[in-house]
Structures are given as C-alpha cells and as structure tokens.
Amino acid sequence: MAEIEETQWTPPQGNSSQFGAERPNTITSNGPSNADDVTPNTGASVLDKETMGDRQESLSEWQRNVGIDTSKQVKIVKVAHMRYQHPDLPTITKFMKDFGMHIATETEDRIWFRGYGDDQYVYYAQKGAEKKFLGGCFAVESYEDLEKAAKIPGAGQIEEMKDAPGGGYLIVVNDPEGFPVNLMYGQEPAPRGELPQKIIQNTEVEKPRVRKFNRFTPGPAAVHKLGHYGYTVQKFDEQVEFYTRNFNLVPTDFMYVPTEDGKTKDVATFMHIDRGDDPVDHHTLFMATNPTTHVHHCSFEVHDFDTQQLGHQWLAKQNYTSVWGVGRHILGSQIFDYWWDTTGNMIEHYADGDLVNKDTPIGWSAAGDEGLAVWGPEVPKWFLN
C-alpha cells in the first residue's frame, strides 16, 4: 500500500492582511451608483444557477464531455467517518470530547467516537508511534460495490470489521497520491440521538417568539455527522479523473487561475456525491493544487450558529489553537470554524451548508484567498498551503 509522507511540524500562527480585499458578491447586485454612495449589506437565498457566474455546465454534459460511464462506478451513499492515527490517545480523546463527540467503543489502542446522528461513529482513532492520516470512509450501496472496488488498481482485500460498532465490511483503495479511500458496507445504523431544539428567531417584521426567551448552556458544540474532508495535491487532474471515474463523486465547483496563454487552469474543486434527485451536501471531498501532498482538514456538522459560537468559546477556554473562524464561506455557504487538534490535524465545525442535486450546474470561479469567505476573520496566509 502506498504511504503518504508525514512530517512533524508546529501549527503556524498569524493571519494574512485581507483588509481592503474585494470580497466577491454572493448574490447578483448592481452595486452603488457612484463611489460616494454607501449602501447597506444584503443577503438572500438564491437559486443555484444564479450563483454560478458566466461559466457553468450541466452535470450530464460534463460527464459526457470527459467520457465517464456511470454504470461502472462504485456507488457511494454517504461519507461516514474519518480515520486517523495518533501517538497520544488520552490527549486526543479529551480534545474530541471538547470538540463535541463522545466515545462509542474503545479498546486499549483504538477508539470509535460518535455524534448524535445515526452513524455508529464519525471518527476512528488508533494508537501509533507517529501521526498518520488513514483516510475518510464512505458507505456504499451494496457488497457488490466492494467487489467492484477490489478491481481498482492498488485496492486491498475486503475485510470484516469485527470489533467496530455496527460491524460491516471494509476495503481500502489508494488514490494516485497514496491517500487511503475506505469503502464500507453492511454497518447497522445506530439509534439517533436527541436532536437539539430549533431556536425561534425574531426578525424585524415576523416575531413569533412571544414570551419565550432564548437561553443557552455553555459547553462543546455537539457533533451531528461528518460532512466532508479535503486534500492538497500535486496531481490535481489525475486525482479528479480518479475520483470522478471510479466513484459517483461529481464536481460542484471548480476554482481556476489564469495561464500565460490567456486561458485558465483548474486548481481546486469541491465534489459532492451524486444521488440523482436526492439533495446532498454541496461538497463531500475538496482538493486543491499544492507543492505538497497532505490532508488539509475534515469537517463535522453542528446544529446552528449559536451552537457553533458556543463551541468556539468552549474550545478557546480549553486553550486549543484556533485556525480560522467563525465566518461564512461563499462556495457551500457554510458557517465555518477551523481548529488544530492536539496532534496537529486541522478539523472544522460547520453549520447551514448548501444542498445540491443532479440539476445543480457545475460552476467555475477564480481562485484566491478573498474568495473563501464573505465575512469572518482574516484568512491565514498559509491556509491552503
């Protein structure tokens, strides 16, 4: 199995100067009539096709143009959990609890952490001498999909997960740069935990919260489910080819840079799981071109904005290191909050993300730090390094 080189490092500190940077519009706007006008900000929930800019392409057209045969793909249902190796399990366990997870099952050298969704676990940690990324894990439609995955060059053997909560079968496939892609079938769903109450919001016109006062309890932001994870890669085109041809992963957005010949080159992509008409998260896998190959971050859904802010406050009080947040992304629209875990991996809370389906066109936008958020703290200059 191909190995990903991991280097020991100290999480970087400091932010890049984004003051004065022009933030892209997230809705169509004519803007002020002259430079002296100052207009209030606005926000709206806009149809996906209206946000994609001048360049967009339907999913079916894009697949036809690149020659993808969907009948040959391994059919993914959802992203289920992340897998990491940590030298110090007690320390990472405390962090995970402060991050909003709880232990489902543990042994002397392995721990399965869960949220309050119906996944048996959303994060698997094993003890090892060094920090290591063991890949994300996708649930697939059938055992036959595992057998289909076994024919992908570099695939391992199908193994029964005898000790893992919910059981099931697992196979590991390695992508062109050595990242493990875990595929799982047959896991029994877990009983869903208690859902947080929906907070009633009063606006300037609609005020339904009469004689009901909003109150909150400090503590970690409870994790619901795994939403997505991402890489930085050196073989961007080859990686896009691998994931979109072998699996029902499809681009939602591409980000590009100009080239010397006056054209553009795609350097990053957000991909979602194609489930036809069914709505799915805006992205499940993210990849960006970089001089080095490494996992960038993994991201877990929380209930709402207040939950996220309280979770940020809790992590800060425990003296963990914040990366970037809280803010609002443009692509995907999520409210984000990034942290370093105690091993040096980046991990994110998110809330209120976009949903897409087969009718959402693929969009292209210019790459750049100023395009990562519509509001929030300054993006660290090393964020995508």
N, C-alpha and C positions, 0 to 999 in steps of 0.2 A: 504494500500500500504506500502511495506517495506521502511523503512527510512535508508539512509546512514548517518552514524555519521560523522559530520564535526567538525573539531577542529580549533580554531583560532590560527594562527601561524605567525611567521615572516619569509619571504622567506630567505633561507640560503644563505650564501656567501662563496666564496672561491672555489678553484679548487683542485682536487687531482693531485698528481705528476704522469704524464704519460711519462715523459722524459725517454727514454731508453726502453719503452714498445715496443714489437714487433708488428707492425701493420700487419694484415693479407693481403695477396695478393688478389687483386680483379680480376686478370687475371692469367692464367697459365704462370709460369715463372720458368726457371731452376735456375735463380739467378746467382751471380758471381761465377767464377770457383775457387776462393780461397779468403781467408779472406782479402787479401791485395787489391783486385780489388774493385774499386768504379765505379759503372755503373749508367748512367742517368736513371731517372724515366721514366716510360712508362704508357700509358693508351690506352684502346681500348674498343669499344662496342662489347661485346662478347655474343654469343648465350646463352640463359638462362640455358640450360642443361650443359654447360661447367663451370658454376659458382657454381653449387650445391655441389661440392665435391664428395666424395666416396659414401655417403649415400643419395639416392634420391628415390622417389616413385611417380608413376603417380597418378593423382587426382582420376581417376576411381578406381584404385587398392586400394588406401587408403580408399575411401568411402565404397568399398565392404568389406574391412577388418574390418571396425568399424561398419558395418551394417546400413548405412544411406540410407533411402528411399527418394530420391529427390522429388518424387511425392507428398509427404506430407509436403513439406517445404513451408513457406511463401516466395514468390518470391520478393526479393529486386531488385530495378532498380539502385539506387544510394544512397549515403549519401547526404542529402540535407542541413541540418543546425544543429547548436548546440543550446542548451537551458540552460541558467544559471539564477540564482537569485543573485542580487547584492543589498547591503544596500544603495549604493550611485549611483543613475543613472547618474547624471550630470558628475561625475568624470569618470565613466566607458565609458560614451559617448565620452568624449574628447579622452580617450585612444583609443577607437575603430576607431575614425576618424584619429588619428595619426598612427594607425596600417594599415589603408588603406581601411576602409569601409565607407559607408555613410548611412544615415537614409532613409529607405523606407517608414515607417509609424511609428507614435508614439502616445501614449496616455499619460495620467498623470503618469501611473505606469508601462507602457510596451513600449519597443522599438524594432522594427524589422530592422536589419542592412543588407544591401546587398552589393554585389560586382558588377563586370561588366559582369558576366556570365548571363545565362538565368534563374537562380534561383530567385524567388521573394525576398528571403532573405537567408542569410547564417548564421545568428546569431540572436537569440531571447534573450532579456534581460528583466526580470521583477523585480520590486522593492520588497524587502522583508527585514525583520528585520535582517536576517543573510545570510551569503554566503551559496549558495546551488547549487549543480550540478543537473540539470534537465534532462540530457541525450542528446544523439545525436538523430537525426531524419532521418529515411530512407524513401524514396519514394518507394512504392510497385507497382506491375503491375496492380492490379485490386482491386475493392471494395471487391470482394470475398476473397482476401488475408487478408483484415482487419477482415473479418468474421472468417477466419481460425485462425488468431492471437488471436481472442477473446476466443478461446477454450484452449489456453495455460494457465496452472495454474497460477493464480496471475494476469491475464490480467484485465484491466479496461473495460469501455464501449466505443464504437465508438461515437465520438462527432464531430459535425460540427465546423470548425474553422471560425466563422462568422466575426471576426474582423481582422483576419490575411490577409496580402496581398495575393491575388490569391485564397483565400478560400481553400476548400478541407475538408477532414475528417481525424481525428486523433484517434489513440488508443495507450495506454501506456501499455507495458508489463514489468514486473520486472524480472531481471535475478536472479540467485541463491544467489547473494550477495547484492541484492537490487538496482542495477543500473537500472534506467528507460530506456527502449528501446522504442522510439517513432516511430510509423509507420504511414505514411501519404499517402493518395491517393486523386486525383481529383484537385490538385492545378494547376491553369492555369500558364503556363510558362510566364516569364517576357521578354520584349524585351531585346535582348542582347545589352550591352553597346559597346562603341567603343573599338576595340582591339588595344593594343599598337603596334607600328611599330616594325618589326623584325630588329634587329641590324645586319648589314652586318659585318662579321668578315674576316679580312685578316690573312691568315696563311703564313708560310714561303715559300710555293710554289704557292698556289692559292690566288690571291689578287684581288678580284672582286670590292673592294671599292676604285674606282678611282675617284678622285675629289669629294668625299663625305666624310665629316669629322664627326666623332661621337661626338655629344654634348648631354648633359643631363640636366634636370631641377631638382634641389633638391626638396624633398618632401616625403610624405609617399609612401610605396610600395603598389600600388593598388591591392586589393584582387580580384582574379578571382572567385574562388569557394572554398568550404570546401573539403578537401582531405581525412582526417582521424582523428581519435581520439583514445585515449588509456587509459587503466586502470592498476593499480596494484591490484592484487587479492590474496586471501588466498586459494580459492578453484579452483585452476587452471584447473585440469582435469574436474571437474564438469562444469566449465564455457565453456571450449572448447566443451564439449558434448552439452551444451545448445544451443550455437550459431550455431554450425555446423549441428545439427539435426533439429532445428526449422526453420532455415533460410538458404538461399543459400549462406552462408558465408563459405569459404574454406581456409585452411592453404596455404600460400605461402612458409613460412619458419617456422621451429621450432628452438629454441635455447635450448641447453641441458647442464647439469652439470654431472660429473662422480659421481657414487654412490659407497658405500663401497664394494659392491659385484662385482665390476669391470664392471658394466653395466652403463647405462646413464639414466637420468631422464629429460624429457622435462619441462622447467621452463618459457618459453616465446614463443609467437607466433605472427606472422604477418598474418592477414587474408584478403583476397580480396573477392569481390562479384563475384560469378560465373555467367557469362553471355555467356557461351559457347565459340564460336569462337571470339566474340567481345572482343577487347582489353580493359582492365580495369586497374586502378591503382594497383600497387604492393601490397598495403595494404590499407584497409579502417578501420580496427579495429586492435588494438595492445593490448596484455595482457601480463603481467609479474608477476611472483610469488613474493610475498612480505609479511612481517609480518602484514601489514595493508592493508585495502581496501580503495582505493580512486581513483578518476580520476587523470590521470597523465598529459595529455595535449590534445589540439586539434590543428589541423594544416590546414593552408589555402594556396592555390596555388597562386603564383605571376608569372609575365611574364618571367623573366630571371635573370641571375646572377647580371647584373648591377642594375636592379630594386631592387633586394634583398639587395645589398650592400648600395644603396642609402636609402632604407627603414631602414636598421640598423643604418646608420648615423643619419637619422631623429629622430628615437626613442631615440638614445643616447643623442641627443641635447635637447630633451624634458625631460631629466633626469629620464627616466624609467630604470628599472633594467634588465640588460641582464642576461640570464641564461647560454646559451652556443651557440656559433656561431660567425661568419659564418664558416661552414665546409661542408664536403661531406660525407654522410652516405655510408656504404657498402651495407647492405641489403636495397633495394629500390633505392639506388644510389642518393637520393635527396640531393641537396644543402640545408642545414638547417640553421635556425636561431631562437632560443628559447628565449622568454621573459616572465617576470611576468607581468600580468595585474595589475591594481590598487586595485583589490580585493584579489589578492594572488593566481590566477589561472595561470598555465603555458599555453602559446599559442605560436604557431610556424608559421613562413613563410617558404615555401619550393618552390623549382623550379627544373625542369628537373628530374622528377621521372620516375622509370621504369614502363613499361606496361606489363601485362601478360594476358594469356587466359587459356582455358581448357587444352592446350597442354604443359603448363609450369609445370614441375615436382615440387613436394614438396621437399624442401631441409632441411637438418639439419646441424647446425653449433654450435661450442662451445660458451657458454655464457661468457661474460667478457667485462669490460669497453673498453679494447683495440680493441674489435671487433665492436664498434659502429661507428667508422669513419676512413676513410683512410687519411684524412687531416683535419686540423682545430685546434682550441684551445684545451687545455687540458679539458677532460670531468670532470665536477664536481663530486666529490666522492659520493655525495648524489643524483645524477641524477635519478637513478631508485629506490630510497627509497620512 
